[in-house]
Amino acid sequence: MARNFTLFTGQWADLPFEKVAELAGQWGYDGLEIAVSGDHLDAWRWDDDAYIQDRLDILERNGLKVWTISNHLKGQAVCDNPIDFRHEAIVGPRVWGDGDPEGVRQRAAEEMKLTAKLAQKLGVKTVVGFTGSSIWQYVAMFPPVSQDVVDAGYQDFADRWNPILDVFDDCGVRFAHEVHPSEIAYDYWSTRRALDAVGNRPAFGLNWDPSHFMWQQIDPVAFISDFADRIYHVDCKDTKMRMGGGRNGILSSHLPWGDPRRGWDFVSTGRGDVPWEDSFRALTAIGYDGPISVEWEDAGMDRLEGAPEALAFLKKFDFAPSSSSFDAAFKQ
């Protein structure tokens, strides 16, 4: 099908953007899903034409294009409650400011609006990211939480994100929310609820990343079919379940990444439990024609080995559906 394969730069923000582009070009990637992180992209420079051209020139020199950018880290702070030391470590000094929680949320929302403008300047139609959630802390539902509290959480999400999505509409850009633990939409039913909360407006869609579906025992293939009109982007990250004879749990016991006692871990794409062929067939069936982005994350494999290996693995599923009728082929 000649799909476009991109490398998500979020896990590479410690390297200069030009170096990441050089590596991706050498490995045979078609483009980058560029993160607003490190020196890769700065949303606050969206109106600096020389800066925008510099980013595009770096891509061109390395034979790469950009179809998608992402801003997971600032999106996380838009709805989160509490805002604390964890956010200071990821949002940067401009958004953190004096650390006042509501001020952090407001500045994070402003950066998400600027990210839509940055995407427009780059000629990009999709921004991937997180939303944060004021009610994720209640996911265990104990101590008991009333339905009013849950309802208020979805209303808070709608109140904070609708003004952001208005800017996305103005820019002709869509937001692809990554369904993920700690977000307002983290599984099947919370995704339905989040879409309803913003009136199912077209500006708000989904980034399909199967890794956390597997962790939650959600079928990633059925998710594609059920949300066919909302799959705006695809990130490929794999998960390996390691139940350890019943000793390891999916909540991971506060153990660090890569610890074998964890019930699951991210692994290089193709080395885990995601049903990749069935997933690609489903993406073809719904007509998804956007980029396939590799999100490399594996505590047990060096990324310089893992990123090109993941690309080679995924390209095996870049096959076209049959152009012939099965029934016609067997007519006598």
C-alpha positions, 0 to 999 in steps of 0.5 A: 500500500506504500504507507508512510512510516515515521519515527516519533521523536518523543523518546529522542528529545535528549538528542538534537533534532538534526541528529534524530532526523539524520538517524531516521533518514539513514534507517529508511523512515519516510518522516518524523512525528515531531514532539514539541519537546527538547529542541525538536519543536517549540510551539511558542515560536509558531509565528517565526517563519525563519524557525519554521523553515529551518525545521522543514529544511532539516527534514528535507536534507534527510529525505523526510516529511512531517504529517503529524506533530505531538504535544503529550506533555503539555496536554497532560497538564490541561486537566490534571488534578493534582498538579505537582512535582511530576508536572514540573519535570515535564512541562518546562519552565514557561508552562510551570511558571510559579507552579500555581496549579490553575496557572499551570493548567491555563498555560498548558492550554495556551500552548496546546492552542499554539501547537495547533497554529504551529501545525498549520504553519508546518502544513500538518493536519494532525496533532497527537497528545494527551488530555490529562484528567481530574478524575484519574485519581479515582480509577480504583473507585475506593474510597467510594466516589459518587457519580456526580464526581465522575460527571464533573470530571468529564465536564471539566474536560469539556470546559477546558478542551472545547476552547482549545479545539475551537482553535484547532478548527480555526487552523484546520487541524485535528487533535488525536487523543492517545487513549492511555491510563491517566487520561480522560479516555483510557479504555473503551467506555471512557473513550465513548464518554469523552467523545460524547462530552465534547459533542463528538465534534470532528476536531477531537479524534483518537491516536491508536496505540495498542500497547496500553490496550493489551495491558488493560486486556482490551482488544486493539483490533476491535477498537479500530473497527468500533472507532473507525471514523475517529482513528486520526493517527497510529502509533506503534508500541508493543507490550509484553505481558509477564505474569510470572506464574501469577505473581506479577500484576498489571499494576506493576507493584511500583517496580521500575521499567524493565524489572522482570517482576513487573506484570508487563513492559514495553518492548520493541515493536514485534517482540510483544503480544500485540496482534500486528497483522490483524491490526494492519488488516483492520486499519486497511479495512477502515480506510486509514491512510495516514502515517504509521509511527514507531514509538520506540520504548524498550528498557531491554534494547538499545534504541539505535538497534530497536528503531530500525528493527521495528521499522523493518518489522512493521513494513512486512504488513504494508500489503495491499488488499486483494483487488479480485473478487473471491467469488469470481475467482472460483466461478466455473 
